[in-house]
Amino acid sequence: MRFQKPLVRGRLLKRYKRFLADVTLDCGTTVTATCPNTGSMLGLAAPGMTVWLSESDSPTRKYRHTWELVEAAPAAASGKGAVLAGINTGHPNRIVSEAIAAGAIQELGGYAGLRREVKYGSNSRIDLLLEDPARGLCYVEVKNVHLSRKAGLAEFPDSVTERGAKHLAELSEMVRAGHRAVMLFLVQRGDAKRFSLAADIDPAYAKAFALATTAGVEALAYRCKLSPAEIRIDKAIPIVV
C-alpha cells in the first residue's frame, strides 16, 4: 500500500480523547491530527516521539492530517535505532488484500474472488471473504498489531477487546458450518521476529483464541515493511503461545 502523498514528519505533543493528537511538524507548525486507533497504543504515544502524518486536501474534513506512523524505540537494547510502527487500523484490510492479490500470502492463495466487509455472523462484517467454486468460502479476520514489550516479540491486543473475542467466536461458527476461517495478525513493525498473545492484558481474548483454534480456526502472523512511502507485507513470522 503506497501513500498517495509523501508523509510529513513531526513531534508528538499529546494524544487525547483517544482519536486526536497534537503534533508539531518539522516546519514549526502545530496541527491537530486524527488518530485512527481505538487501542491504548502502549509504548507508542509518549510526548516527544517522532511521528509521520498523511495530509488530505478534502474540504469536508475537520482535521487535514492523519497519524500514520511512529518511530518507536526497540523493546530492548539492540544497538539499532528507532523502528517504524504503523498505528492506522484503517489500513490492514487493504494491505492484506493487496498482498493476497500479489501472491505474497501463500496460505490464502488460489481463490477466484475476494470481497471486503461482507456481513456475516451476529451483526458483524468479515474483513475479507475469499470465494472459489471449487474451494468454497474462506473467512479472514485481520487485526493490526503494533505492541512490542520484549525484543523481537509482537503482541496483541494492547487493550481489552470484547469485539475481538466476539470475532473469534464467529469465526468458529463459520468452521462449524463447513467453511474455512483464518485469523490473520498483521504486524506493522519491522523488528518483530515472532508473535504472541498479550494474555496479561486481555485474558478473555487469549481464552477465546484458544477455543477458536481448537475449533479449527487457523492463525497466521505476517510482518510488514514500513516506510514514509509505503507499507507492504514482508514475511510470515511464527506464532508462540
Stockholm file with secondary structure:
# STOCKHOLM 1.0

chainA/1-241         MRFQKPLVRGRLLKRYKRFLADVTLDCGTTVTATCPNTGSMLGLAAPGMTVWLSESDSPTRKYRHTWELVEAAPAAASGKGAVLAGINTGHPNRIVSEAIAAGAIQELGGYAGLRREVKYGSNSRIDLLLEDPARGLCYVEVKNVHLSRKAGLAEFPDSVTERGAKHLAELSEMVRAGHRAVMLFLVQRGDAKRFSLAADIDPAYAKAFALATTAGVEALAYRCKLSPAEIRIDKAIPIVV
#=GR chainA/1-241 SS CBCSSCCEEEEEEEEETTTEEEEEETTSCEEEEECCCCSCCTTTCCTTCEEEEEECCCTTCSCSEEEEEEEECCSSCCSCCCEEEECCTTSHHHHHHHHHHTTCCGGGCSCSEEEEEEEETTTEEEEEEEEETTTEEEEEEEEEECEEEETTEEEECSSCCHHHHHHHHHHHHHHHTTCEEEEEEEECBTTCSEEEECTTTCHHHHHHHHHHHHHTCEEEEEEEEECSSBEEEEEECCBCC
#=GC SS_cons         CBCSSCCEEEEEEEEETTTEEEEEETTSCEEEEECCCCSCCTTTCCTTCEEEEEECCCTTCSCSEEEEEEEECCSSCCSCCCEEEECCTTSHHHHHHHHHHTTCCGGGCSCSEEEEEEEETTTEEEEEEEEETTTEEEEEEEEEECEEEETTEEEECSSCCHHHHHHHHHHHHHHHTTCEEEEEEEECBTTCSEEEECTTTCHHHHHHHHHHHHHTCEEEEEEEEECSSBEEEEEECCBCC
//
